[in-house]
C-alpha cells in the first residue's frame, strides 16, 4: 500500500491529548479576545478540525497581525522567512514570557 502524505500524516503523538485533558475545550478559550501585536502560543487542539494550523507550527510562538472573521492572522517566524497563517482561537493560547 502507498504511504499516506496527508495533512495530518505523522501526527500520532503530536495531535493527541493527554488522558486528563480529553473532551471539549472550555468556552473561555473560544471567547478570548486577542489584540493586534499580542504574542500567542500555537497549540493545536485535535478535537477541532476547523481552522487547524499545519503541524509544523505546533508549539511555535507568533504575533497576532489581524482578525479575519472568527479567525486570527498570525505571523510566525520560520527560519529566515515570516509566514502568515490563519488560525482559529481554539488552537492558540496567550503567551506569557518568563
VENHUZI-V510677 format. One line per field, one symbol per residue. ss: DSSP state (@ for helix, = for strand, . for the rest). phi: phi as a letter, one per 20 degrees, with the letter a starting at -180 (. if undefined). A space follows every 10 residues. Layout:
ss = ???
phi = ???
This chain:
ss = .......... ........@@ @.....@@@@ @.......== ==........ ....@@@... ========.. ========.. ========@@ @===....
phi = .fffcffdfm cgefdcefge efofffffff efdeefnfec decfeffdef meffffefne dccfdadcme ecedececme edddcdcfff dccfddeo
